[in-house]
């Protein structure tokens, strides 16, 4: 069963920039979409995938 993401949120760090993504919770993880092209859809991750991504961001693995 796939549930639609709800309560999309844009990062507070994005301010007025147009290069942003929005994130919403799903039943088992998160969904991500492009703020300026919402009609293009979104992709989803499991809880484990999202946690691994957040850990990588927090530990500067993308710098």
PyMOL Python script that loads the backbone (N, CA, C, O; Angstrom):
from pymol import cmd

cmd.read_pdbstr("""\
ATOM      1  N   UNK A   1       0.843  -1.178   0.000  1.00  0.00           N
ATOM      2  CA  UNK A   1       0.000   0.000   0.000  1.00  0.00           C
ATOM      3  C   UNK A   1       0.889   1.242   0.000  1.00  0.00           C
ATOM      4  O   UNK A   1       1.784   1.367   0.836  1.00  0.00           O
ATOM      5  N   UNK A   2       0.648   2.147  -0.922  1.00  0.00           N
ATOM      6  CA  UNK A   2       1.398   3.395  -1.002  1.00  0.00           C
ATOM      7  C   UNK A   2       0.513   4.550  -0.560  1.00  0.00           C
ATOM      8  O   UNK A   2      -0.570   4.760  -1.105  1.00  0.00           O
ATOM      9  N   UNK A   3       0.977   5.283   0.418  1.00  0.00           N
ATOM     10  CA  UNK A   3       0.223   6.443   0.876  1.00  0.00           C
ATOM     11  C   UNK A   3       0.844   7.701   0.315  1.00  0.00           C
ATOM     12  O   UNK A   3       2.060   7.779   0.143  1.00  0.00           O
ATOM     13  N   UNK A   4       0.009   8.687   0.029  1.00  0.00           N
ATOM     14  CA  UNK A   4       0.512   9.944  -0.503  1.00  0.00           C
ATOM     15  C   UNK A   4       1.227  10.720   0.598  1.00  0.00           C
ATOM     16  O   UNK A   4       0.789  10.741   1.748  1.00  0.00           O
ATOM     17  N   UNK A   5       2.340  11.360   0.223  1.00  0.00           N
ATOM     18  CA  UNK A   5       3.045  12.190   1.203  1.00  0.00           C
ATOM     19  C   UNK A   5       2.147  13.342   1.645  1.00  0.00           C
ATOM     20  O   UNK A   5       1.352  13.861   0.862  1.00  0.00           O
ATOM     21  N   UNK A   6       2.285  13.730   2.895  1.00  0.00           N
ATOM     22  CA  UNK A   6       1.476  14.828   3.428  1.00  0.00           C
ATOM     23  C   UNK A   6       2.379  15.831   4.148  1.00  0.00           C
ATOM     24  O   UNK A   6       3.493  15.512   4.562  1.00  0.00           O
ATOM     25  N   UNK A   7       1.869  17.035   4.279  1.00  0.00           N
ATOM     26  CA  UNK A   7       2.562  18.084   5.033  1.00  0.00           C
ATOM     27  C   UNK A   7       3.956  18.385   4.486  1.00  0.00           C
ATOM     28  O   UNK A   7       4.948  18.313   5.211  1.00  0.00           O
ATOM     29  N   UNK A   8       4.015  18.722   3.208  1.00  0.00           N
ATOM     30  CA  UNK A   8       5.288  19.075   2.578  1.00  0.00           C
ATOM     31  C   UNK A   8       5.905  20.266   3.309  1.00  0.00           C
ATOM     32  O   UNK A   8       5.209  21.213   3.676  1.00  0.00           O
ATOM     33  N   UNK A   9       7.220  20.204   3.514  1.00  0.00           N
ATOM     34  CA  UNK A   9       7.926  21.291   4.190  1.00  0.00           C
ATOM     35  C   UNK A   9       9.163  21.677   3.394  1.00  0.00           C
ATOM     36  O   UNK A   9       9.905  20.824   2.908  1.00  0.00           O
ATOM     37  N   UNK A  10       9.366  22.980   3.274  1.00  0.00           N
ATOM     38  CA  UNK A  10      10.559  23.515   2.618  1.00  0.00           C
ATOM     39  C   UNK A  10      11.548  23.889   3.716  1.00  0.00           C
ATOM     40  O   UNK A  10      11.155  24.369   4.779  1.00  0.00           O
ATOM     41  N   UNK A  11      12.814  23.669   3.456  1.00  0.00           N
ATOM     42  CA  UNK A  11      13.843  23.976   4.441  1.00  0.00           C
ATOM     43  C   UNK A  11      13.807  25.431   4.867  1.00  0.00           C
ATOM     44  O   UNK A  11      13.638  26.322   4.035  1.00  0.00           O
ATOM     45  N   UNK A  12      13.963  25.671   6.150  1.00  0.00           N
ATOM     46  CA  UNK A  12      14.017  27.046   6.646  1.00  0.00           C
ATOM     47  C   UNK A  12      15.288  27.745   6.172  1.00  0.00           C
ATOM     48  O   UNK A  12      15.355  28.974   6.189  1.00  0.00           O
ATOM     49  N   UNK A  13      16.277  26.996   5.757  1.00  0.00           N
ATOM     50  CA  UNK A  13      17.531  27.569   5.256  1.00  0.00           C
ATOM     51  C   UNK A  13      17.423  28.013   3.802  1.00  0.00           C
ATOM     52  O   UNK A  13      18.332  28.667   3.290  1.00  0.00           O
ATOM     53  N   UNK A  14      16.337  27.671   3.136  1.00  0.00           N
ATOM     54  CA  UNK A  14      16.225  28.004   1.720  1.00  0.00           C
ATOM     55  C   UNK A  14      15.850  29.458   1.484  1.00  0.00           C
ATOM     56  O   UNK A  14      16.077  29.979   0.392  1.00  0.00           O
ATOM     57  N   UNK A  15      15.286  30.122   2.477  1.00  0.00           N
ATOM     58  CA  UNK A  15      14.883  31.526   2.360  1.00  0.00           C
ATOM     59  C   UNK A  15      14.070  31.747   1.101  1.00  0.00           C
ATOM     60  O   UNK A  15      13.068  31.064   0.888  1.00  0.00           O
ATOM     61  N   UNK A  16      14.480  32.686   0.263  1.00  0.00           N
ATOM     62  CA  UNK A  16      13.735  33.004  -0.953  1.00  0.00           C
ATOM     63  C   UNK A  16      14.379  32.417  -2.206  1.00  0.00           C
ATOM     64  O   UNK A  16      14.010  32.801  -3.316  1.00  0.00           O
ATOM     65  N   UNK A  17      15.315  31.512  -2.060  1.00  0.00           N
ATOM     66  CA  UNK A  17      15.990  30.912  -3.207  1.00  0.00           C
ATOM     67  C   UNK A  17      15.039  29.981  -3.955  1.00  0.00           C
ATOM     68  O   UNK A  17      14.155  29.363  -3.360  1.00  0.00           O
ATOM     69  N   UNK A  18      15.236  29.895  -5.257  1.00  0.00           N
ATOM     70  CA  UNK A  18      14.357  29.048  -6.052  1.00  0.00           C
ATOM     71  C   UNK A  18      14.890  27.633  -6.223  1.00  0.00           C
ATOM     72  O   UNK A  18      14.186  26.780  -6.762  1.00  0.00           O
ATOM     73  N   UNK A  19      16.100  27.361  -5.783  1.00  0.00           N
ATOM     74  CA  UNK A  19      16.693  26.028  -5.915  1.00  0.00           C
ATOM     75  C   UNK A  19      16.491  25.256  -4.621  1.00  0.00           C
ATOM     76  O   UNK A  19      17.422  25.074  -3.837  1.00  0.00           O
ATOM     77  N   UNK A  20      15.272  24.811  -4.414  1.00  0.00           N
ATOM     78  CA  UNK A  20      14.931  24.171  -3.151  1.00  0.00           C
ATOM     79  C   UNK A  20      14.196  22.860  -3.399  1.00  0.00           C
ATOM     80  O   UNK A  20      13.656  22.617  -4.478  1.00  0.00           O
ATOM     81  N   UNK A  21      14.194  22.044  -2.386  1.00  0.00           N
ATOM     82  CA  UNK A  21      13.379  20.841  -2.400  1.00  0.00           C
ATOM     83  C   UNK A  21      12.455  20.888  -1.195  1.00  0.00           C
ATOM     84  O   UNK A  21      12.695  21.612  -0.229  1.00  0.00           O
ATOM     85  N   UNK A  22      11.408  20.110  -1.275  1.00  0.00           N
ATOM     86  CA  UNK A  22      10.475  19.968  -0.169  1.00  0.00           C
ATOM     87  C   UNK A  22      10.485  18.505   0.257  1.00  0.00           C
ATOM     88  O   UNK A  22      10.688  17.608  -0.561  1.00  0.00           O
ATOM     89  N   UNK A  23      10.266  18.283   1.527  1.00  0.00           N
ATOM     90  CA  UNK A  23      10.277  16.934   2.084  1.00  0.00           C
ATOM     91  C   UNK A  23       8.974  16.705   2.834  1.00  0.00           C
ATOM     92  O   UNK A  23       8.461  17.602   3.504  1.00  0.00           O
ATOM     93  N   UNK A  24       8.448  15.498   2.714  1.00  0.00           N
ATOM     94  CA  UNK A  24       7.247  15.114   3.449  1.00  0.00           C
ATOM     95  C   UNK A  24       7.442  13.703   3.991  1.00  0.00           C
ATOM     96  O   UNK A  24       8.173  12.898   3.414  1.00  0.00           O
ATOM     97  N   UNK A  25       6.790  13.423   5.085  1.00  0.00           N
ATOM     98  CA  UNK A  25       6.833  12.066   5.634  1.00  0.00           C
ATOM     99  C   UNK A  25       5.897  11.159   4.855  1.00  0.00           C
ATOM    100  O   UNK A  25       4.860  11.584   4.346  1.00  0.00           O
ATOM    101  N   UNK A  26       6.292   9.905   4.778  1.00  0.00           N
ATOM    102  CA  UNK A  26       5.420   8.872   4.226  1.00  0.00           C
ATOM    103  C   UNK A  26       5.244   7.810   5.301  1.00  0.00           C
ATOM    104  O   UNK A  26       5.782   7.935   6.401  1.00  0.00           O
ATOM    105  N   UNK A  27       4.499   6.781   4.984  1.00  0.00           N
ATOM    106  CA  UNK A  27       4.247   5.705   5.949  1.00  0.00           C
ATOM    107  C   UNK A  27       5.552   5.079   6.443  1.00  0.00           C
ATOM    108  O   UNK A  27       5.680   4.755   7.623  1.00  0.00           O
ATOM    109  N   UNK A  28       6.522   4.909   5.537  1.00  0.00           N
ATOM    110  CA  UNK A  28       7.767   4.226   5.911  1.00  0.00           C
ATOM    111  C   UNK A  28       9.011   5.039   5.574  1.00  0.00           C
ATOM    112  O   UNK A  28      10.059   4.444   5.322  1.00  0.00           O
ATOM    113  N   UNK A  29       8.950   6.355   5.557  1.00  0.00           N
ATOM    114  CA  UNK A  29      10.147   7.128   5.246  1.00  0.00           C
ATOM    115  C   UNK A  29       9.832   8.556   4.887  1.00  0.00           C
ATOM    116  O   UNK A  29       9.146   9.267   5.620  1.00  0.00           O
ATOM    117  N   UNK A  30      10.357   8.969   3.723  1.00  0.00           N
ATOM    118  CA  UNK A  30      10.198  10.358   3.307  1.00  0.00           C
ATOM    119  C   UNK A  30      10.014  10.437   1.802  1.00  0.00           C
ATOM    120  O   UNK A  30      10.378   9.524   1.060  1.00  0.00           O
ATOM    121  N   UNK A  31       9.438  11.554   1.369  1.00  0.00           N
ATOM    122  CA  UNK A  31       9.292  11.857  -0.055  1.00  0.00           C
ATOM    123  C   UNK A  31       9.957  13.206  -0.295  1.00  0.00           C
ATOM    124  O   UNK A  31       9.939  14.082   0.570  1.00  0.00           O
ATOM    125  N   UNK A  32      10.544  13.363  -1.478  1.00  0.00           N
ATOM    126  CA  UNK A  32      11.257  14.591  -1.826  1.00  0.00           C
ATOM    127  C   UNK A  32      10.776  15.054  -3.197  1.00  0.00           C
ATOM    128  O   UNK A  32      10.614  14.250  -4.116  1.00  0.00           O
ATOM    129  N   UNK A  33      10.546  16.380  -3.322  1.00  0.00           N
ATOM    130  CA  UNK A  33      10.147  16.932  -4.623  1.00  0.00           C
ATOM    131  C   UNK A  33      10.803  18.293  -4.825  1.00  0.00           C
ATOM    132  O   UNK A  33      11.252  18.935  -3.875  1.00  0.00           O
ATOM    133  N   UNK A  34      10.846  18.712  -6.076  1.00  0.00           N
ATOM    134  CA  UNK A  34      11.412  19.999  -6.474  1.00  0.00           C
ATOM    135  C   UNK A  34      10.369  21.086  -6.225  1.00  0.00           C
ATOM    136  O   UNK A  34       9.248  21.001  -6.725  1.00  0.00           O
ATOM    137  N   UNK A  35      10.740  22.104  -5.453  1.00  0.00           N
ATOM    138  CA  UNK A  35       9.798  23.168  -5.105  1.00  0.00           C
ATOM    139  C   UNK A  35       9.266  23.887  -6.338  1.00  0.00           C
ATOM    140  O   UNK A  35       8.078  24.205  -6.401  1.00  0.00           O
ATOM    141  N   UNK A  36      10.123  24.148  -7.316  1.00  0.00           N
ATOM    142  CA  UNK A  36       9.684  24.937  -8.468  1.00  0.00           C
ATOM    143  C   UNK A  36       9.015  24.096  -9.555  1.00  0.00           C
ATOM    144  O   UNK A  36       8.515  24.648 -10.535  1.00  0.00           O
ATOM    145  N   UNK A  37       8.998  22.764  -9.399  1.00  0.00           N
ATOM    146  CA  UNK A  37       8.360  21.909 -10.396  1.00  0.00           C
ATOM    147  C   UNK A  37       7.624  20.770  -9.695  1.00  0.00           C
ATOM    148  O   UNK A  37       7.928  19.596  -9.907  1.00  0.00           O
ATOM    149  N   UNK A  38       6.675  21.122  -8.878  1.00  0.00           N
ATOM    150  CA  UNK A  38       5.946  20.134  -8.080  1.00  0.00           C
ATOM    151  C   UNK A  38       5.190  19.134  -8.944  1.00  0.00           C
ATOM    152  O   UNK A  38       4.994  17.987  -8.543  1.00  0.00           O
ATOM    153  N   UNK A  39       4.764  19.566 -10.130  1.00  0.00           N
ATOM    154  CA  UNK A  39       4.006  18.685 -11.013  1.00  0.00           C
ATOM    155  C   UNK A  39       4.852  17.542 -11.558  1.00  0.00           C
ATOM    156  O   UNK A  39       4.304  16.569 -12.077  1.00  0.00           O
ATOM    157  N   UNK A  40       6.167  17.637 -11.452  1.00  0.00           N
ATOM    158  CA  UNK A  40       7.048  16.581 -11.953  1.00  0.00           C
ATOM    159  C   UNK A  40       7.006  15.333 -11.078  1.00  0.00           C
ATOM    160  O   UNK A  40       7.516  14.281 -11.465  1.00  0.00           O
ATOM    161  N   UNK A  41       6.405  15.448  -9.916  1.00  0.00           N
ATOM    162  CA  UNK A  41       6.296  14.295  -9.035  1.00  0.00           C
ATOM    163  C   UNK A  41       7.326  14.330  -7.919  1.00  0.00           C
ATOM    164  O   UNK A  41       7.919  15.370  -7.630  1.00  0.00           O
ATOM    165  N   UNK A  42       7.526  13.190  -7.307  1.00  0.00           N
ATOM    166  CA  UNK A  42       8.441  13.091  -6.172  1.00  0.00           C
ATOM    167  C   UNK A  42       9.072  11.698  -6.155  1.00  0.00           C
ATOM    168  O   UNK A  42       8.611  10.782  -6.836  1.00  0.00           O
ATOM    169  N   UNK A  43      10.124  11.561  -5.372  1.00  0.00           N
ATOM    170  CA  UNK A  43      10.657  10.224  -5.141  1.00  0.00           C
ATOM    171  C   UNK A  43      10.552   9.922  -3.650  1.00  0.00           C
ATOM    172  O   UNK A  43      10.502  10.831  -2.822  1.00  0.00           O
ATOM    173  N   UNK A  44      10.520   8.646  -3.327  1.00  0.00           N
ATOM    174  CA  UNK A  44      10.372   8.247  -1.938  1.00  0.00           C
ATOM    175  C   UNK A  44      11.576   7.433  -1.483  1.00  0.00           C
ATOM    176  O   UNK A  44      12.274   6.812  -2.285  1.00  0.00           O
ATOM    177  N   UNK A  45      11.797   7.453  -0.189  1.00  0.00           N
ATOM    178  CA  UNK A  45      12.848   6.657   0.433  1.00  0.00           C
ATOM    179  C   UNK A  45      12.235   5.908   1.607  1.00  0.00           C
ATOM    180  O   UNK A  45      11.205   6.309   2.151  1.00  0.00           O
ATOM    181  N   UNK A  46      12.882   4.820   1.987  1.00  0.00           N
ATOM    182  CA  UNK A  46      12.467   4.127   3.200  1.00  0.00           C
ATOM    183  C   UNK A  46      13.015   4.898   4.396  1.00  0.00           C
ATOM    184  O   UNK A  46      13.834   5.804   4.242  1.00  0.00           O
ATOM    185  N   UNK A  47      12.563   4.535   5.564  1.00  0.00           N
ATOM    186  CA  UNK A  47      13.071   5.165   6.780  1.00  0.00           C
ATOM    187  C   UNK A  47      14.580   4.978   6.882  1.00  0.00           C
ATOM    188  O   UNK A  47      15.293   5.922   7.222  1.00  0.00           O
ATOM    189  N   UNK A  48      15.077   3.782   6.595  1.00  0.00           N
ATOM    190  CA  UNK A  48      16.506   3.504   6.688  1.00  0.00           C
ATOM    191  C   UNK A  48      17.310   4.321   5.678  1.00  0.00           C
ATOM    192  O   UNK A  48      18.380   4.831   6.011  1.00  0.00           O
ATOM    193  N   UNK A  49      16.811   4.451   4.458  1.00  0.00           N
ATOM    194  CA  UNK A  49      17.502   5.252   3.443  1.00  0.00           C
ATOM    195  C   UNK A  49      17.549   6.724   3.842  1.00  0.00           C
ATOM    196  O   UNK A  49      18.578   7.381   3.687  1.00  0.00           O
ATOM    197  N   UNK A  50      16.435   7.239   4.356  1.00  0.00           N
ATOM    198  CA  UNK A  50      16.385   8.640   4.750  1.00  0.00           C
ATOM    199  C   UNK A  50      17.330   8.899   5.928  1.00  0.00           C
ATOM    200  O   UNK A  50      18.024   9.915   5.953  1.00  0.00           O
ATOM    201  N   UNK A  51      17.357   7.997   6.887  1.00  0.00           N
ATOM    202  CA  UNK A  51      18.251   8.143   8.040  1.00  0.00           C
ATOM    203  C   UNK A  51      19.708   8.128   7.585  1.00  0.00           C
ATOM    204  O   UNK A  51      20.516   8.907   8.092  1.00  0.00           O
ATOM    205  N   UNK A  52      20.055   7.261   6.644  1.00  0.00           N
ATOM    206  CA  UNK A  52      21.425   7.211   6.137  1.00  0.00           C
ATOM    207  C   UNK A  52      21.784   8.496   5.403  1.00  0.00           C
ATOM    208  O   UNK A  52      22.899   8.998   5.546  1.00  0.00           O
ATOM    209  N   UNK A  53      20.857   9.034   4.621  1.00  0.00           N
ATOM    210  CA  UNK A  53      21.098  10.293   3.926  1.00  0.00           C
ATOM    211  C   UNK A  53      21.323  11.436   4.916  1.00  0.00           C
ATOM    212  O   UNK A  53      22.273  12.206   4.774  1.00  0.00           O
ATOM    213  N   UNK A  54      20.450  11.544   5.913  1.00  0.00           N
ATOM    214  CA  UNK A  54      20.593  12.606   6.910  1.00  0.00           C
ATOM    215  C   UNK A  54      21.918  12.476   7.666  1.00  0.00           C
ATOM    216  O   UNK A  54      22.578  13.479   7.938  1.00  0.00           O
ATOM    217  N   UNK A  55      22.302  11.263   7.998  1.00  0.00           N
ATOM    218  CA  UNK A  55      23.580  11.054   8.667  1.00  0.00           C
ATOM    219  C   UNK A  55      24.738  11.511   7.783  1.00  0.00           C
ATOM    220  O   UNK A  55      25.682  12.132   8.273  1.00  0.00           O
ATOM    221  N   UNK A  56      24.677  11.214   6.505  1.00  0.00           N
ATOM    222  CA  UNK A  56      25.731  11.639   5.574  1.00  0.00           C
ATOM    223  C   UNK A  56      25.809  13.160   5.487  1.00  0.00           C
ATOM    224  O   UNK A  56      26.901  13.725   5.435  1.00  0.00           O
ATOM    225  N   UNK A  57      24.664  13.815   5.471  1.00  0.00           N
ATOM    226  CA  UNK A  57      24.661  15.301   5.438  1.00  0.00           C
ATOM    227  C   UNK A  57      25.260  15.856   6.719  1.00  0.00           C
ATOM    228  O   UNK A  57      26.094  16.761   6.679  1.00  0.00           O
ATOM    229  N   UNK A  58      24.839  15.319   7.847  1.00  0.00           N
ATOM    230  CA  UNK A  58      25.296  15.821   9.143  1.00  0.00           C
ATOM    231  C   UNK A  58      26.788  15.590   9.385  1.00  0.00           C
ATOM    232  O   UNK A  58      27.416  16.319  10.152  1.00  0.00           O
ATOM    233  N   UNK A  59      27.350  14.576   8.731  1.00  0.00           N
ATOM    234  CA  UNK A  59      28.780  14.287   8.914  1.00  0.00           C
ATOM    235  C   UNK A  59      29.625  14.812   7.740  1.00  0.00           C
ATOM    236  O   UNK A  59      30.771  14.404   7.556  1.00  0.00           O
ATOM    237  N   UNK A  60      29.041  15.716   6.960  1.00  0.00           N
ATOM    238  CA  UNK A  60      29.752  16.410   5.861  1.00  0.00           C
ATOM    239  C   UNK A  60      30.294  15.468   4.787  1.00  0.00           C
ATOM    240  O   UNK A  60      31.331  15.764   4.193  1.00  0.00           O
ATOM    241  N   UNK A  61      29.646  14.378   4.528  1.00  0.00           N
ATOM    242  CA  UNK A  61      30.122  13.468   3.494  1.00  0.00           C
ATOM    243  C   UNK A  61      29.932  14.005   2.077  1.00  0.00           C
ATOM    244  O   UNK A  61      30.497  13.465   1.127  1.00  0.00           O
ATOM    245  N   UNK A  62      29.138  15.065   1.934  1.00  0.00           N
ATOM    246  CA  UNK A  62      28.901  15.646   0.617  1.00  0.00           C
ATOM    247  C   UNK A  62      29.726  16.913   0.378  1.00  0.00           C
ATOM    248  O   UNK A  62      29.601  17.534  -0.677  1.00  0.00           O
ATOM    249  N   UNK A  63      30.549  17.296   1.317  1.00  0.00           N
ATOM    250  CA  UNK A  63      31.366  18.498   1.153  1.00  0.00           C
ATOM    251  C   UNK A  63      32.593  18.220   0.305  1.00  0.00           C
ATOM    252  O   UNK A  63      33.395  19.123   0.065  1.00  0.00           O
TER     253      UNK A  63
END
""", "prot")
cmd.dss("prot")
cmd.show_as("cartoon", "prot")
cmd.util.cbc("prot")
cmd.orient("prot")
